[in-house]
Amino acid sequence: MSTPEYHVFTRKGDSRPEVDRLVAELKRTHGADVDAGFHKYMYVTKADLTVVMLRPGESLLSRALRGRPGWTEPGLAGGN
């Protein structure tokens, strides 16, 4: 069985509360059952970095994170 691939965003510092607010806002706007694309997040203390894992493909949360300062997509050319 293969390991699923996820789309990843990163940001310096602990940004988990920001992600929680964004997901809640998307659910308020689009309905409680909306699939915002969120899989999980983690704060890596030694790197002082938040890593957000999203389901593959374009999602509401990926569009929201792209529009906010400081978020990068390390798998893309140029890191953005």
PDB file of N, CA, C and O in Angstrom:
ATOM      1  N   MET A   1       0.845  -1.175   0.000  1.00  0.00           N
ATOM      2  CA  MET A   1       0.000   0.000   0.000  1.00  0.00           C
ATOM      3  C   MET A   1       0.888   1.235   0.000  1.00  0.00           C
ATOM      4  O   MET A   1       1.826   1.331   0.792  1.00  0.00           O
ATOM      5  N   SER A   2       0.594   2.174  -0.885  1.00  0.00           N
ATOM      6  CA  SER A   2       1.427   3.369  -0.980  1.00  0.00           C
ATOM      7  C   SER A   2       0.965   4.434   0.013  1.00  0.00           C
ATOM      8  O   SER A   2      -0.194   4.471   0.425  1.00  0.00           O
ATOM      9  N   THR A   3       1.892   5.280   0.375  1.00  0.00           N
ATOM     10  CA  THR A   3       1.602   6.390   1.271  1.00  0.00           C
ATOM     11  C   THR A   3       0.988   7.518   0.461  1.00  0.00           C
ATOM     12  O   THR A   3       1.535   7.893  -0.577  1.00  0.00           O
ATOM     13  N   PRO A   4      -0.135   8.070   0.908  1.00  0.00           N
ATOM     14  CA  PRO A   4      -0.739   9.170   0.147  1.00  0.00           C
ATOM     15  C   PRO A   4       0.161  10.401   0.151  1.00  0.00           C
ATOM     16  O   PRO A   4       0.897  10.646   1.108  1.00  0.00           O
ATOM     17  N   GLU A   5       0.090  11.164  -0.925  1.00  0.00           N
ATOM     18  CA  GLU A   5       0.835  12.414  -1.006  1.00  0.00           C
ATOM     19  C   GLU A   5      -0.083  13.560  -0.616  1.00  0.00           C
ATOM     20  O   GLU A   5      -1.274  13.546  -0.927  1.00  0.00           O
ATOM     21  N   TYR A   6       0.472  14.543   0.059  1.00  0.00           N
ATOM     22  CA  TYR A   6      -0.296  15.705   0.497  1.00  0.00           C
ATOM     23  C   TYR A   6       0.352  16.972  -0.035  1.00  0.00           C
ATOM     24  O   TYR A   6       1.558  17.022  -0.275  1.00  0.00           O
ATOM     25  N   HIS A   7      -0.464  17.981  -0.210  1.00  0.00           N
ATOM     26  CA  HIS A   7       0.048  19.296  -0.566  1.00  0.00           C
ATOM     27  C   HIS A   7       0.474  19.970   0.737  1.00  0.00           C
ATOM     28  O   HIS A   7      -0.247  19.891   1.732  1.00  0.00           O
ATOM     29  N   VAL A   8       1.627  20.628   0.748  1.00  0.00           N
ATOM     30  CA  VAL A   8       2.190  21.173   1.988  1.00  0.00           C
ATOM     31  C   VAL A   8       2.381  22.687   1.886  1.00  0.00           C
ATOM     32  O   VAL A   8       2.831  23.210   0.867  1.00  0.00           O
ATOM     33  N   PHE A   9       2.028  23.364   2.963  1.00  0.00           N
ATOM     34  CA  PHE A   9       2.319  24.784   3.159  1.00  0.00           C
ATOM     35  C   PHE A   9       3.145  24.898   4.433  1.00  0.00           C
ATOM     36  O   PHE A   9       2.951  24.120   5.367  1.00  0.00           O
ATOM     37  N   THR A  10       4.055  25.850   4.481  1.00  0.00           N
ATOM     38  CA  THR A  10       4.834  26.096   5.692  1.00  0.00           C
ATOM     39  C   THR A  10       4.847  27.588   5.996  1.00  0.00           C
ATOM     40  O   THR A  10       4.656  28.435   5.123  1.00  0.00           O
ATOM     41  N   ARG A  11       5.080  27.867   7.266  1.00  0.00           N
ATOM     42  CA  ARG A  11       5.222  29.258   7.697  1.00  0.00           C
ATOM     43  C   ARG A  11       6.061  29.284   8.969  1.00  0.00           C
ATOM     44  O   ARG A  11       5.922  28.417   9.832  1.00  0.00           O
ATOM     45  N   LYS A  12       6.913  30.263   9.077  1.00  0.00           N
ATOM     46  CA  LYS A  12       7.746  30.439  10.265  1.00  0.00           C
ATOM     47  C   LYS A  12       6.861  30.731  11.469  1.00  0.00           C
ATOM     48  O   LYS A  12       5.889  31.479  11.362  1.00  0.00           O
ATOM     49  N   GLY A  13       7.194  30.148  12.606  1.00  0.00           N
ATOM     50  CA  GLY A  13       6.450  30.372  13.844  1.00  0.00           C
ATOM     51  C   GLY A  13       5.294  29.385  14.010  1.00  0.00           C
ATOM     52  O   GLY A  13       5.059  28.528  13.158  1.00  0.00           O
ATOM     53  N   ASP A  14       4.587  29.528  15.118  1.00  0.00           N
ATOM     54  CA  ASP A  14       3.446  28.665  15.410  1.00  0.00           C
ATOM     55  C   ASP A  14       2.181  29.317  14.861  1.00  0.00           C
ATOM     56  O   ASP A  14       1.620  30.219  15.483  1.00  0.00           O
ATOM     57  N   SER A  15       1.741  28.864  13.713  1.00  0.00           N
ATOM     58  CA  SER A  15       0.579  29.446  13.041  1.00  0.00           C
ATOM     59  C   SER A  15      -0.655  28.547  13.119  1.00  0.00           C
ATOM     60  O   SER A  15      -1.609  28.740  12.365  1.00  0.00           O
ATOM     61  N   ARG A  16      -0.645  27.573  14.018  1.00  0.00           N
ATOM     62  CA  ARG A  16      -1.807  26.684  14.145  1.00  0.00           C
ATOM     63  C   ARG A  16      -3.084  27.444  14.470  1.00  0.00           C
ATOM     64  O   ARG A  16      -4.125  27.116  13.900  1.00  0.00           O
ATOM     65  N   PRO A  17      -3.068  28.449  15.360  1.00  0.00           N
ATOM     66  CA  PRO A  17      -4.312  29.194  15.614  1.00  0.00           C
ATOM     67  C   PRO A  17      -4.849  29.892  14.362  1.00  0.00           C
ATOM     68  O   PRO A  17      -6.062  29.967  14.169  1.00  0.00           O
ATOM     69  N   GLU A  18      -3.964  30.396  13.524  1.00  0.00           N
ATOM     70  CA  GLU A  18      -4.399  31.033  12.278  1.00  0.00           C
ATOM     71  C   GLU A  18      -5.103  30.021  11.375  1.00  0.00           C
ATOM     72  O   GLU A  18      -6.134  30.330  10.778  1.00  0.00           O
ATOM     73  N   VAL A  19      -4.548  28.818  11.277  1.00  0.00           N
ATOM     74  CA  VAL A  19      -5.163  27.773  10.448  1.00  0.00           C
ATOM     75  C   VAL A  19      -6.528  27.391  11.031  1.00  0.00           C
ATOM     76  O   VAL A  19      -7.490  27.215  10.283  1.00  0.00           O
ATOM     77  N   ASP A  20      -6.616  27.263  12.348  1.00  0.00           N
ATOM     78  CA  ASP A  20      -7.901  26.951  12.981  1.00  0.00           C
ATOM     79  C   ASP A  20      -8.946  28.007  12.636  1.00  0.00           C
ATOM     80  O   ASP A  20     -10.085  27.675  12.307  1.00  0.00           O
ATOM     81  N   ARG A  21      -8.558  29.272  12.713  1.00  0.00           N
ATOM     82  CA  ARG A  21      -9.493  30.359  12.380  1.00  0.00           C
ATOM     83  C   ARG A  21      -9.916  30.301  10.913  1.00  0.00           C
ATOM     84  O   ARG A  21     -11.089  30.493  10.595  1.00  0.00           O
ATOM     85  N   LEU A  22      -8.962  30.038  10.020  1.00  0.00           N
ATOM     86  CA  LEU A  22      -9.285  29.961   8.594  1.00  0.00           C
ATOM     87  C   LEU A  22     -10.257  28.823   8.296  1.00  0.00           C
ATOM     88  O   LEU A  22     -11.220  29.009   7.551  1.00  0.00           O
ATOM     89  N   VAL A  23     -10.014  27.660   8.867  1.00  0.00           N
ATOM     90  CA  VAL A  23     -10.907  26.519   8.639  1.00  0.00           C
ATOM     91  C   VAL A  23     -12.299  26.835   9.182  1.00  0.00           C
ATOM     92  O   VAL A  23     -13.296  26.546   8.520  1.00  0.00           O
ATOM     93  N   ALA A  24     -12.382  27.422  10.371  1.00  0.00           N
ATOM     94  CA  ALA A  24     -13.685  27.794  10.946  1.00  0.00           C
ATOM     95  C   ALA A  24     -14.398  28.809  10.064  1.00  0.00           C
ATOM     96  O   ALA A  24     -15.607  28.711   9.854  1.00  0.00           O
ATOM     97  N   GLU A  25     -13.653  29.784   9.546  1.00  0.00           N
ATOM     98  CA  GLU A  25     -14.244  30.796   8.670  1.00  0.00           C
ATOM     99  C   GLU A  25     -14.762  30.165   7.376  1.00  0.00           C
ATOM    100  O   GLU A  25     -15.844  30.513   6.903  1.00  0.00           O
ATOM    101  N   LEU A  26     -13.989  29.236   6.804  1.00  0.00           N
ATOM    102  CA  LEU A  26     -14.429  28.558   5.585  1.00  0.00           C
ATOM    103  C   LEU A  26     -15.694  27.746   5.835  1.00  0.00           C
ATOM    104  O   LEU A  26     -16.579  27.702   4.980  1.00  0.00           O
ATOM    105  N   LYS A  27     -15.788  27.108   6.990  1.00  0.00           N
ATOM    106  CA  LYS A  27     -16.985  26.329   7.328  1.00  0.00           C
ATOM    107  C   LYS A  27     -18.193  27.235   7.543  1.00  0.00           C
ATOM    108  O   LYS A  27     -19.310  26.877   7.170  1.00  0.00           O
ATOM    109  N   ARG A  28     -17.978  28.406   8.142  1.00  0.00           N
ATOM    110  CA  ARG A  28     -19.085  29.360   8.307  1.00  0.00           C
ATOM    111  C   ARG A  28     -19.563  29.868   6.951  1.00  0.00           C
ATOM    112  O   ARG A  28     -20.764  30.005   6.720  1.00  0.00           O
ATOM    113  N   THR A  29     -18.624  30.144   6.065  1.00  0.00           N
ATOM    114  CA  THR A  29     -18.946  30.709   4.762  1.00  0.00           C
ATOM    115  C   THR A  29     -19.558  29.682   3.807  1.00  0.00           C
ATOM    116  O   THR A  29     -20.509  29.988   3.088  1.00  0.00           O
ATOM    117  N   HIS A  30     -19.009  28.462   3.802  1.00  0.00           N
ATOM    118  CA  HIS A  30     -19.389  27.456   2.810  1.00  0.00           C
ATOM    119  C   HIS A  30     -20.230  26.313   3.373  1.00  0.00           C
ATOM    120  O   HIS A  30     -20.632  25.419   2.629  1.00  0.00           O
ATOM    121  N   GLY A  31     -20.497  26.331   4.671  1.00  0.00           N
ATOM    122  CA  GLY A  31     -21.292  25.273   5.286  1.00  0.00           C
ATOM    123  C   GLY A  31     -20.428  24.338   6.113  1.00  0.00           C
ATOM    124  O   GLY A  31     -19.269  24.083   5.785  1.00  0.00           O
ATOM    125  N   ALA A  32     -21.006  23.835   7.183  1.00  0.00           N
ATOM    126  CA  ALA A  32     -20.259  23.010   8.147  1.00  0.00           C
ATOM    127  C   ALA A  32     -19.710  21.730   7.529  1.00  0.00           C
ATOM    128  O   ALA A  32     -18.712  21.195   8.012  1.00  0.00           O
ATOM    129  N   ASP A  33     -20.341  21.229   6.472  1.00  0.00           N
ATOM    130  CA  ASP A  33     -19.901  19.971   5.863  1.00  0.00           C
ATOM    131  C   ASP A  33     -18.887  20.157   4.739  1.00  0.00           C
ATOM    132  O   ASP A  33     -18.480  19.180   4.111  1.00  0.00           O
ATOM    133  N   VAL A  34     -18.477  21.386   4.480  1.00  0.00           N
ATOM    134  CA  VAL A  34     -17.558  21.641   3.376  1.00  0.00           C
ATOM    135  C   VAL A  34     -16.211  20.952   3.623  1.00  0.00           C
ATOM    136  O   VAL A  34     -15.716  20.908   4.749  1.00  0.00           O
ATOM    137  N   ASP A  35     -15.640  20.425   2.561  1.00  0.00           N
ATOM    138  CA  ASP A  35     -14.302  19.854   2.639  1.00  0.00           C
ATOM    139  C   ASP A  35     -13.317  20.954   2.268  1.00  0.00           C
ATOM    140  O   ASP A  35     -13.119  21.235   1.087  1.00  0.00           O
ATOM    141  N   ALA A  36     -12.704  21.570   3.256  1.00  0.00           N
ATOM    142  CA  ALA A  36     -11.775  22.676   3.018  1.00  0.00           C
ATOM    143  C   ALA A  36     -10.419  22.189   2.520  1.00  0.00           C
ATOM    144  O   ALA A  36      -9.592  22.996   2.097  1.00  0.00           O
ATOM    145  N   GLY A  37     -10.179  20.873   2.566  1.00  0.00           N
ATOM    146  CA  GLY A  37      -8.917  20.315   2.108  1.00  0.00           C
ATOM    147  C   GLY A  37      -7.929  20.027   3.230  1.00  0.00           C
ATOM    148  O   GLY A  37      -6.864  19.462   2.983  1.00  0.00           O
ATOM    149  N   PHE A  38      -8.267  20.407   4.457  1.00  0.00           N
ATOM    150  CA  PHE A  38      -7.364  20.242   5.599  1.00  0.00           C
ATOM    151  C   PHE A  38      -7.179  18.766   5.942  1.00  0.00           C
ATOM    152  O   PHE A  38      -8.155  18.025   6.053  1.00  0.00           O
ATOM    153  N   HIS A  39      -5.935  18.344   6.108  1.00  0.00           N
ATOM    154  CA  HIS A  39      -5.629  16.992   6.594  1.00  0.00           C
ATOM    155  C   HIS A  39      -5.114  17.068   8.034  1.00  0.00           C
ATOM    156  O   HIS A  39      -5.720  16.504   8.945  1.00  0.00           O
ATOM    157  N   LYS A  40      -3.988  17.772   8.235  1.00  0.00           N
ATOM    158  CA  LYS A  40      -3.465  17.979   9.591  1.00  0.00           C
ATOM    159  C   LYS A  40      -2.401  19.047   9.558  1.00  0.00           C
ATOM    160  O   LYS A  40      -1.937  19.453   8.492  1.00  0.00           O
ATOM    161  N   TYR A  41      -2.017  19.500  10.741  1.00  0.00           N
ATOM    162  CA  TYR A  41      -0.905  20.434  10.854  1.00  0.00           C
ATOM    163  C   TYR A  41      -0.042  20.043  12.027  1.00  0.00           C
ATOM    164  O   TYR A  41      -0.443  19.263  12.891  1.00  0.00           O
ATOM    165  N   MET A  42       1.155  20.604  12.040  1.00  0.00           N
ATOM    166  CA  MET A  42       2.058  20.378  13.169  1.00  0.00           C
ATOM    167  C   MET A  42       2.960  21.595  13.317  1.00  0.00           C
ATOM    168  O   MET A  42       3.293  22.269  12.342  1.00  0.00           O
ATOM    169  N   TYR A  43       3.339  21.854  14.534  1.00  0.00           N
ATOM    170  CA  TYR A  43       4.319  22.898  14.807  1.00  0.00           C
ATOM    171  C   TYR A  43       5.617  22.198  15.172  1.00  0.00           C
ATOM    172  O   TYR A  43       5.672  21.463  16.158  1.00  0.00           O
ATOM    173  N   VAL A  44       6.648  22.417  14.393  1.00  0.00           N
ATOM    174  CA  VAL A  44       7.959  21.807  14.610  1.00  0.00           C
ATOM    175  C   VAL A  44       8.767  22.785  15.440  1.00  0.00           C
ATOM    176  O   VAL A  44       9.282  23.776  14.922  1.00  0.00           O
ATOM    177  N   THR A  45       8.877  22.503  16.733  1.00  0.00           N
ATOM    178  CA  THR A  45       9.465  23.469  17.660  1.00  0.00           C
ATOM    179  C   THR A  45      10.929  23.779  17.345  1.00  0.00           C
ATOM    180  O   THR A  45      11.324  24.945  17.360  1.00  0.00           O
ATOM    181  N   LYS A  46      11.726  22.773  17.065  1.00  0.00           N
ATOM    182  CA  LYS A  46      13.155  23.029  16.826  1.00  0.00           C
ATOM    183  C   LYS A  46      13.390  23.859  15.576  1.00  0.00           C
ATOM    184  O   LYS A  46      14.383  24.580  15.488  1.00  0.00           O
ATOM    185  N   ALA A  47      12.488  23.765  14.610  1.00  0.00           N
ATOM    186  CA  ALA A  47      12.614  24.560  13.382  1.00  0.00           C
ATOM    187  C   ALA A  47      11.802  25.848  13.466  1.00  0.00           C
ATOM    188  O   ALA A  47      11.917  26.711  12.596  1.00  0.00           O
ATOM    189  N   ASP A  48      10.975  25.984  14.515  1.00  0.00           N
ATOM    190  CA  ASP A  48      10.062  27.123  14.656  1.00  0.00           C
ATOM    191  C   ASP A  48       9.260  27.300  13.366  1.00  0.00           C
ATOM    192  O   ASP A  48       9.255  28.370  12.757  1.00  0.00           O
ATOM    193  N   LEU A  49       8.578  26.213  12.967  1.00  0.00           N
ATOM    194  CA  LEU A  49       7.902  26.173  11.683  1.00  0.00           C
ATOM    195  C   LEU A  49       6.572  25.433  11.800  1.00  0.00           C
ATOM    196  O   LEU A  49       6.496  24.374  12.422  1.00  0.00           O
ATOM    197  N   THR A  50       5.535  25.994  11.204  1.00  0.00           N
ATOM    198  CA  THR A  50       4.249  25.308  11.114  1.00  0.00           C
ATOM    199  C   THR A  50       4.174  24.641   9.750  1.00  0.00           C
ATOM    200  O   THR A  50       4.466  25.258   8.725  1.00  0.00           O
ATOM    201  N   VAL A  51       3.780  23.376   9.750  1.00  0.00           N
ATOM    202  CA  VAL A  51       3.603  22.605   8.525  1.00  0.00           C
ATOM    203  C   VAL A  51       2.137  22.217   8.436  1.00  0.00           C
ATOM    204  O   VAL A  51       1.595  21.611   9.360  1.00  0.00           O
ATOM    205  N   VAL A  52       1.491  22.566   7.326  1.00  0.00           N
ATOM    206  CA  VAL A  52       0.088  22.234   7.107  1.00  0.00           C
ATOM    207  C   VAL A  52       0.017  21.264   5.936  1.00  0.00           C
ATOM    208  O   VAL A  52       0.559  21.520   4.860  1.00  0.00           O
ATOM    209  N   MET A  53      -0.661  20.147   6.167  1.00  0.00           N
ATOM    210  CA  MET A  53      -0.840  19.143   5.121  1.00  0.00           C
ATOM    211  C   MET A  53      -2.285  19.197   4.638  1.00  0.00           C
ATOM    212  O   MET A  53      -3.228  19.121   5.425  1.00  0.00           O
ATOM    213  N   LEU A  54      -2.430  19.330   3.316  1.00  0.00           N
ATOM    214  CA  LEU A  54      -3.745  19.397   2.691  1.00  0.00           C
ATOM    215  C   LEU A  54      -3.910  18.220   1.742  1.00  0.00           C
ATOM    216  O   LEU A  54      -2.935  17.668   1.233  1.00  0.00           O
ATOM    217  N   ARG A  55      -5.162  17.850   1.516  1.00  0.00           N
ATOM    218  CA  ARG A  55      -5.416  16.814   0.533  1.00  0.00           C
ATOM    219  C   ARG A  55      -4.932  17.299  -0.836  1.00  0.00           C
ATOM    220  O   ARG A  55      -4.916  18.503  -1.094  1.00  0.00           O
ATOM    221  N   PRO A  56      -4.540  16.375  -1.711  1.00  0.00           N
ATOM    222  CA  PRO A  56      -4.060  16.779  -3.042  1.00  0.00           C
ATOM    223  C   PRO A  56      -5.117  17.568  -3.809  1.00  0.00           C
ATOM    224  O   PRO A  56      -6.317  17.412  -3.585  1.00  0.00           O
ATOM    225  N   GLY A  57      -4.651  18.407  -4.706  1.00  0.00           N
ATOM    226  CA  GLY A  57      -5.548  19.195  -5.538  1.00  0.00           C
ATOM    227  C   GLY A  57      -5.853  20.556  -4.938  1.00  0.00           C
ATOM    228  O   GLY A  57      -5.497  20.851  -3.798  1.00  0.00           O
ATOM    229  N   GLU A  58      -6.512  21.363  -5.726  1.00  0.00           N
ATOM    230  CA  GLU A  58      -6.884  22.715  -5.288  1.00  0.00           C
ATOM    231  C   GLU A  58      -7.981  22.603  -4.226  1.00  0.00           C
ATOM    232  O   GLU A  58      -8.909  21.804  -4.361  1.00  0.00           O
ATOM    233  N   SER A  59      -7.865  23.406  -3.180  1.00  0.00           N
ATOM    234  CA  SER A  59      -8.868  23.377  -2.114  1.00  0.00           C
ATOM    235  C   SER A  59      -9.128  24.794  -1.608  1.00  0.00           C
ATOM    236  O   SER A  59      -8.383  25.728  -1.902  1.00  0.00           O
ATOM    237  N   LEU A  60     -10.192  24.921  -0.851  1.00  0.00           N
ATOM    238  CA  LEU A  60     -10.516  26.215  -0.255  1.00  0.00           C
ATOM    239  C   LEU A  60      -9.392  26.701   0.649  1.00  0.00           C
ATOM    240  O   LEU A  60      -9.030  27.878   0.625  1.00  0.00           O
ATOM    241  N   LEU A  61      -8.845  25.792   1.444  1.00  0.00           N
ATOM    242  CA  LEU A  61      -7.793  26.195   2.375  1.00  0.00           C
ATOM    243  C   LEU A  61      -6.504  26.557   1.642  1.00  0.00           C
ATOM    244  O   LEU A  61      -5.813  27.493   2.045  1.00  0.00           O
ATOM    245  N   SER A  62      -6.171  25.842   0.583  1.00  0.00           N
ATOM    246  CA  SER A  62      -4.946  26.202  -0.151  1.00  0.00           C
ATOM    247  C   SER A  62      -5.077  27.593  -0.761  1.00  0.00           C
ATOM    248  O   SER A  62      -4.117  28.362  -0.742  1.00  0.00           O
ATOM    249  N   ARG A  63      -6.241  27.927  -1.298  1.00  0.00           N
ATOM    250  CA  ARG A  63      -6.445  29.270  -1.848  1.00  0.00           C
ATOM    251  C   ARG A  63      -6.360  30.327  -0.744  1.00  0.00           C
ATOM    252  O   ARG A  63      -5.799  31.404  -0.949  1.00  0.00           O
ATOM    253  N   ALA A  64      -6.918  30.012   0.424  1.00  0.00           N
ATOM    254  CA  ALA A  64      -6.882  30.962   1.538  1.00  0.00           C
ATOM    255  C   ALA A  64      -5.452  31.194   2.030  1.00  0.00           C
ATOM    256  O   ALA A  64      -5.071  32.332   2.302  1.00  0.00           O
ATOM    257  N   LEU A  65      -4.661  30.130   2.146  1.00  0.00           N
ATOM    258  CA  LEU A  65      -3.282  30.278   2.621  1.00  0.00           C
ATOM    259  C   LEU A  65      -2.425  31.029   1.610  1.00  0.00           C
ATOM    260  O   LEU A  65      -1.561  31.813   2.003  1.00  0.00           O
ATOM    261  N   ARG A  66      -2.646  30.806   0.323  1.00  0.00           N
ATOM    262  CA  ARG A  66      -1.877  31.528  -0.707  1.00  0.00           C
ATOM    263  C   ARG A  66      -2.102  33.032  -0.622  1.00  0.00           C
ATOM    264  O   ARG A  66      -1.226  33.816  -0.988  1.00  0.00           O
ATOM    265  N   GLY A  67      -3.259  33.429  -0.146  1.00  0.00           N
ATOM    266  CA  GLY A  67      -3.571  34.848  -0.056  1.00  0.00           C
ATOM    267  C   GLY A  67      -3.087  35.517   1.210  1.00  0.00           C
ATOM    268  O   GLY A  67      -3.337  36.705   1.418  1.00  0.00           O
ATOM    269  N   ARG A  68      -2.398  34.775   2.060  1.00  0.00           N
ATOM    270  CA  ARG A  68      -1.934  35.334   3.328  1.00  0.00           C
ATOM    271  C   ARG A  68      -0.412  35.441   3.329  1.00  0.00           C
ATOM    272  O   ARG A  68       0.277  34.564   2.807  1.00  0.00           O
ATOM    273  N   PRO A  69       0.109  36.515   3.916  1.00  0.00           N
ATOM    274  CA  PRO A  69       1.565  36.692   3.937  1.00  0.00           C
ATOM    275  C   PRO A  69       2.278  35.636   4.778  1.00  0.00           C
ATOM    276  O   PRO A  69       1.765  35.183   5.801  1.00  0.00           O
ATOM    277  N   GLY A  70       3.465  35.259   4.327  1.00  0.00           N
ATOM    278  CA  GLY A  70       4.334  34.366   5.098  1.00  0.00           C
ATOM    279  C   GLY A  70       4.192  32.896   4.764  1.00  0.00           C
ATOM    280  O   GLY A  70       5.065  32.109   5.127  1.00  0.00           O
ATOM    281  N   TRP A  71       3.135  32.496   4.092  1.00  0.00           N
ATOM    282  CA  TRP A  71       2.935  31.079   3.766  1.00  0.00           C
ATOM    283  C   TRP A  71       3.658  30.742   2.470  1.00  0.00           C
ATOM    284  O   TRP A  71       3.583  31.497   1.501  1.00  0.00           O
ATOM    285  N   THR A  72       4.363  29.601   2.449  1.00  0.00           N
ATOM    286  CA  THR A  72       5.038  29.143   1.249  1.00  0.00           C
ATOM    287  C   THR A  72       4.624  27.708   0.947  1.00  0.00           C
ATOM    288  O   THR A  72       4.155  26.976   1.818  1.00  0.00           O
ATOM    289  N   GLU A  73       4.810  27.337  -0.298  1.00  0.00           N
ATOM    290  CA  GLU A  73       4.538  25.981  -0.763  1.00  0.00           C
ATOM    291  C   GLU A  73       5.870  25.391  -1.201  1.00  0.00           C
ATOM    292  O   GLU A  73       6.267  25.570  -2.352  1.00  0.00           O
ATOM    293  N   PRO A  74       6.563  24.696  -0.318  1.00  0.00           N
ATOM    294  CA  PRO A  74       7.927  24.262  -0.609  1.00  0.00           C
ATOM    295  C   PRO A  74       8.063  23.303  -1.785  1.00  0.00           C
ATOM    296  O   PRO A  74       9.154  23.169  -2.339  1.00  0.00           O
ATOM    297  N   GLY A  75       6.997  22.643  -2.174  1.00  0.00           N
ATOM    298  CA  GLY A  75       7.087  21.716  -3.301  1.00  0.00           C
ATOM    299  C   GLY A  75       7.026  22.399  -4.657  1.00  0.00           C
ATOM    300  O   GLY A  75       7.236  21.753  -5.684  1.00  0.00           O
ATOM    301  N   LEU A  76       6.742  23.692  -4.677  1.00  0.00           N
ATOM    302  CA  LEU A  76       6.637  24.397  -5.948  1.00  0.00           C
ATOM    303  C   LEU A  76       7.926  25.131  -6.261  1.00  0.00           C
ATOM    304  O   LEU A  76       8.672  25.512  -5.359  1.00  0.00           O
ATOM    305  N   ALA A  77       8.177  25.322  -7.528  1.00  0.00           N
ATOM    306  CA  ALA A  77       9.386  26.058  -7.957  1.00  0.00           C
ATOM    307  C   ALA A  77       9.376  27.436  -7.333  1.00  0.00           C
ATOM    308  O   ALA A  77       8.363  28.133  -7.381  1.00  0.00           O
ATOM    309  N   GLY A  78      10.458  27.824  -6.766  1.00  0.00           N
ATOM    310  CA  GLY A  78      10.564  29.149  -6.138  1.00  0.00           C
ATOM    311  C   GLY A  78      10.029  29.191  -4.724  1.00  0.00           C
ATOM    312  O   GLY A  78      10.156  30.217  -4.056  1.00  0.00           O
ATOM    313  N   GLY A  79       9.422  28.091  -4.236  1.00  0.00           N
ATOM    314  CA  GLY A  79       8.943  28.044  -2.851  1.00  0.00           C
ATOM    315  C   GLY A  79       7.633  28.742  -2.619  1.00  0.00           C
ATOM    316  O   GLY A  79       7.202  28.829  -1.469  1.00  0.00           O
ATOM    317  N   ASN A  80       6.972  29.246  -3.635  1.00  0.00           N
ATOM    318  CA  ASN A  80       5.684  29.929  -3.468  1.00  0.00           C
ATOM    319  C   ASN A  80       4.586  29.212  -4.194  1.00  0.00           C
ATOM    320  O   ASN A  80       3.436  29.649  -4.160  1.00  0.00           O
TER     321      ASN A  80
END
